[in-house]
Amino acid sequence: MESSAFVNRSFAQGDLGLWQRPSKGVVKVNSDADVGKNWSSVAVVARDWRREVVFTYSKKVNTTIPLQAEAEGVLWAVQLSKFHGMDNVIFKSDSKMCMDAIASSNGSCPWLILNCILDLSGLSSCFSNCSFVWINREANSTSHCLAKWSHQACWWGFFGVGLEPSCFSQACAADLRPSCLGS
């Protein structure tokens, strides 16, 4: 797999604790998956430097393989960010294998997610600046709880302000604690 489309894109490990706000003008887009016996749910949550939720979506995906579900979540995060006209984006996931595959410069990638990685490679060039960052689950609580809730409730789609499940609102509120605000 050629990774040339990721040129001028960065990969890092960060946010080992809780959510931290990005620099001014940057949008963080977190994704996560909840895997079940018959299908999975993925959720994508975008927040800006003001800690404001920019968009929140969830969808059903037809896989029960965790790595595939996580890769589909990251791919969907990139697609949604492009659709919403974002240009300076940090994509974050708690799937280390998935983020390692994106960062791989030697083309090594589990075949289960090869198509997602190839699609990500092409789509990443649509942004002036984008990075892919692995984070701990604790720093990914909003998308994690939304993916889990959507899977349990069998409810997918766009979540407008005030229409999100209480677990999501609580996770966002927890992110506003002083230790999470960053600079």
Secondary structure, DSSP 8 states (H G I E B T S, - for coil): ---GGGTT-EEEE--SSS-----TT-EEEEEEEEE-SS-EEEEEEEEETT--EEEEEEEEES---HHHHHHHHHHHHHHHHHHTT--EEEEEES-HHHHHHHH-SS----GGGHHHHHHHHHHGGGSSEEEEEE--GGGGHHHHHHHHHHHHHT--EE--TT-S-HHHHHHHHHHTSGGGS--
